[in-house]
């Protein structure tokens, strides 16, 4: 029986079946496919491999690492950074660099839980988990860092306070505490709790980094977007 390979998709995945492997190897030799990485091929003979990988990254991750969790800043951004870094949580800590233009950064951590989001055969860190994850320390900075700038976390908490009031922010803190206890992330919770306490004016506002959060903490909130709109250009 002839082995058929679906060439209607941009990405074609290999198989442990030697017959399929032989067919794929022949198609590469005949110029019908290009090899992207081990057991990963493309029918696209024109575009750069880097762009092809970026477009199909989630499918590639599902094929290779279905048990992994898209985590940290990647759970919020859902795309590689400008440096090509993408962040996941699995059973080991390692870096994978065999995908053109992409570096997969794996952190060791708990498996997906009921708080996380099923997605195309994988999971994404739920909001409370990625808020805690982004309180971790990163040895790298900028686009290579696995965590978002603390200002992004402050902005999220600030919006909760502005739209839901103190009761909603306190409820959100309780939700974060519960997830932190489940995932053994008490250190991360302590950091984010300091930010929440500062916003609620029960902790020194010096822990805050953004002007809008500091203003809110001392009882003088302002609309950052409107201020920027009416500020003269620099």
MITI-62433 format. One line per field, with one value per residue (C-alpha): chain; x, y, z; residue number from 1. Coordinates in nm, 3 decimals. Example, Ala and Ser with C-alpha at 12.3 -4.5 7.8 and 13.67 -1.06 7.14 Angstrom:
<recs>
kette = c(A|A)
X = c(1.230|1.367)
Y = c(-0.450|-0.106)
Z = c(0.780|0.714)
nr = c(1|2)
</recs>
This chain:
<recs>
kette = c(A|A|A|A|A|A|A|A|A|A|A|A|A|A|A|A|A|A|A|A|A|A|A|A|A|A|A|A|A|A|A|A|A|A|A|A|A|A|A|A|A|A|A|A|A|A|A|A|A|A|A|A|A|A|A|A|A|A|A|A|A|A|A|A|A|A|A|A|A|A|A|A|A|A|A|A|A|A|A|A|A|A|A|A|A|A|A|A|A|A|A|A|A|A|A|A|A|A|A|A|A|A|A|A|A|A|A|A|A|A|A|A|A|A|A|A|A|A|A|A|A|A|A|A|A|A|A|A|A|A|A|A|A|A|A|A|A|A|A|A|A|A|A|A|A|A|A|A|A|A|A|A|A|A|A|A|A|A|A|A|A|A|A|A|A|A|A|A|A|A|A|A|A|A|A|A|A|A|A|A|A|A|A|A|A|A|A|A|A|A|A|A|A|A|A|A|A|A|A|A|A|A|A|A|A|A|A|A|A|A|A|A|A|A|A|A|A|A|A|A|A|A|A|A|A|A|A|A|A|A|A|A|A|A)
X = c(0.000|0.142|0.225|0.052|0.181|-0.052|0.116|-0.181|-0.043|0.259|0.418|0.455|0.561|0.771|0.678|0.835|0.710|1.018|0.798|0.679|1.037|1.153|0.874|0.959|1.330|1.254|1.032|1.314|1.560|1.317|1.271|0.907|0.976|1.233|1.360|1.295|1.424|1.443|1.118|0.971|0.934|0.763|0.591|0.671|0.974|0.981|0.949|1.228|1.231|1.226|0.893|0.747|0.837|0.688|0.359|0.337|0.501|0.201|0.147|0.516|0.498|0.189|0.371|0.689|0.589|0.219|0.277|0.448|0.281|0.312|0.412|0.559|0.549|0.462|0.132|0.039|0.196|0.144|0.426|0.806|0.984|1.180|1.486|1.293|1.260|0.954|0.895|0.745|0.727|0.800|0.970|1.323|1.509|1.670|1.703|1.610|1.771|1.707|1.405|1.517|1.476|1.332|1.479|1.255|1.329|1.195|1.165|1.107|0.774|0.436|0.222|-0.092|-0.373|-0.744|-0.660|-0.474|-0.621|-0.640|-0.518|-0.479|-0.359|-0.138|-0.208|-0.143|-0.082|-0.404|-0.407|-0.332|-0.047|0.121|0.088|0.280|0.529|0.612|0.715|1.007|1.365|1.513|1.887|1.829|1.673|1.471|1.331|1.543|1.381|1.114|0.926|0.740|0.848|0.699|0.514|0.298|0.194|0.129|-0.084|-0.299|-0.353|-0.416|-0.692|-0.855|-0.860|-0.990|-1.267|-1.363|-1.262|-1.084|-1.317|-1.236|-0.861|-0.875|-1.071|-0.810|-0.538|-0.718|-0.739|-0.367|-0.290|-0.491|-0.311|0.025|-0.036|-0.135|0.176|0.418|0.476|0.456|0.770|0.612|0.288|0.472|0.612|0.281|0.110|0.346|0.235|-0.132|-0.083|0.090|-0.195|-0.438|-0.223|-0.146|0.217|0.493|0.425|0.801|0.766|0.569|0.743|0.489|0.377|0.012|0.034|0.213|-0.051|-0.330|-0.163|-0.164|-0.522|-0.463|-0.529|-0.485|-0.556|-0.212|-0.340|-0.506|-0.196|0.016|-0.239|-0.219|0.153|0.369|0.595|0.952)
Y = c(0.000|0.337|0.579|0.914|1.237|1.534|1.815|2.053|2.207|2.433|2.212|1.836|1.628|1.315|0.975|0.679|0.471|0.405|0.398|0.753|0.860|0.726|0.908|1.235|1.194|1.136|1.444|1.651|1.507|1.578|1.938|1.898|1.957|2.146|2.022|2.272|2.077|1.709|1.543|1.878|1.974|2.242|2.248|2.619|2.644|3.026|3.192|3.197|2.909|3.164|3.309|2.963|2.851|3.164|3.114|2.750|2.762|2.642|2.343|2.258|2.282|2.059|1.801|1.808|1.902|1.834|1.802|2.141|2.457|2.790|3.008|3.330|3.622|3.391|3.301|3.669|3.759|3.426|3.501|3.492|3.804|4.024|3.808|3.491|3.369|3.170|3.042|2.717|2.510|2.139|1.873|2.000|2.325|2.353|2.558|2.425|2.603|2.379|2.575|2.850|3.192|3.058|2.971|2.762|2.827|2.559|2.619|2.334|2.365|2.216|2.060|2.228|2.244|2.319|2.691|2.672|2.700|2.407|2.520|2.316|2.008|2.199|2.433|2.801|2.937|3.081|3.449|3.399|3.161|3.385|3.684|3.485|3.349|3.702|3.779|3.535|3.648|3.632|3.627|3.796|4.128|4.283|4.054|3.764|3.776|3.521|3.776|4.089|4.425|4.477|4.776|4.534|4.357|4.686|4.808|4.494|4.529|4.901|4.836|4.584|4.844|5.121|4.912|4.686|4.880|4.764|4.469|4.324|4.373|4.204|3.919|3.895|3.879|3.589|3.410|3.464|3.332|3.016|2.943|3.023|2.772|2.506|2.566|2.632|2.989|3.167|3.373|3.506|3.576|3.776|4.006|4.065|4.106|4.395|4.565|4.512|4.642|4.951|5.017|4.986|5.229|4.967|4.935|5.177|5.304|5.300|4.938|5.063|5.151|5.338|5.696|5.604|5.329|5.564|5.829|5.578|5.457|5.807|5.872|6.078|5.847|5.979|5.851|5.769|5.749|6.092|6.247|6.112|6.239|6.599|6.601|6.799|6.585|6.546)
Z = c(0.000|-0.104|0.174|0.137|0.285|0.330|0.139|0.163|0.481|0.507|0.775|0.744|1.042|1.034|1.170|1.344|1.051|0.831|0.520|0.587|0.658|0.323|0.140|0.312|0.241|-0.126|-0.142|0.009|-0.244|-0.529|-0.415|-0.311|0.059|0.265|0.598|0.876|1.176|1.279|1.162|1.056|0.689|0.486|0.149|0.123|-0.102|-0.113|0.227|0.483|0.730|1.013|0.897|0.834|1.186|1.342|1.156|1.258|1.599|1.800|1.570|1.603|1.982|1.994|1.780|1.984|2.338|2.399|2.775|2.803|2.930|2.748|3.041|3.177|2.932|2.642|2.811|2.788|2.453|2.269|2.027|2.030|2.147|1.906|1.980|1.891|2.250|2.357|2.710|2.835|3.152|3.153|3.365|3.287|3.235|2.893|2.576|2.232|1.936|1.635|1.506|1.266|1.426|1.751|2.090|2.314|2.681|2.916|3.290|3.531|3.706|3.792|3.521|3.395|3.648|3.636|3.649|3.318|2.970|2.723|2.384|2.064|2.250|2.495|2.788|2.852|3.201|3.335|3.429|3.798|3.722|3.466|3.695|3.957|3.703|3.596|3.953|3.923|3.881|3.532|3.469|3.135|3.047|2.770|2.502|2.628|2.971|3.052|3.263|3.164|3.303|3.648|3.503|3.301|3.621|3.796|3.507|3.523|3.899|3.862|3.608|3.839|4.116|3.891|3.736|4.027|4.334|4.646|4.700|4.357|4.403|4.743|4.589|4.313|4.579|4.747|4.412|4.355|4.703|4.640|4.311|4.471|4.747|4.494|4.280|4.569|4.449|4.785|4.710|4.392|4.576|4.842|4.572|4.400|4.737|4.813|4.491|4.573|4.927|4.791|4.550|4.841|5.042|5.308|5.203|5.107|4.753|4.686|4.570|4.268|3.943|3.727|3.783|3.742|4.006|4.249|4.194|4.253|4.572|4.722|4.617|4.304|4.008|3.658|3.309|3.170|2.812|2.832|2.987|2.703|2.450|2.573|2.652|2.406|2.186|2.302)
nr = c(1|2|3|4|5|6|7|8|9|10|11|12|13|14|15|16|17|18|19|20|21|22|23|24|25|26|27|28|29|30|31|32|33|34|35|36|37|38|39|40|41|42|43|44|45|46|47|48|49|50|51|52|53|54|55|56|57|58|59|60|61|62|63|64|65|66|67|68|69|70|71|72|73|74|75|76|77|78|79|80|81|82|83|84|85|86|87|88|89|90|91|92|93|94|95|96|97|98|99|100|101|102|103|104|105|106|107|108|109|110|111|112|113|114|115|116|117|118|119|120|121|122|123|124|125|126|127|128|129|130|131|132|133|134|135|136|137|138|139|140|141|142|143|144|145|146|147|148|149|150|151|152|153|154|155|156|157|158|159|160|161|162|163|164|165|166|167|168|169|170|171|172|173|174|175|176|177|178|179|180|181|182|183|184|185|186|187|188|189|190|191|192|193|194|195|196|197|198|199|200|201|202|203|204|205|206|207|208|209|210|211|212|213|214|215|216|217|218|219|220|221|222|223|224|225|226|227|228|229|230|231|232|233|234)
</recs>
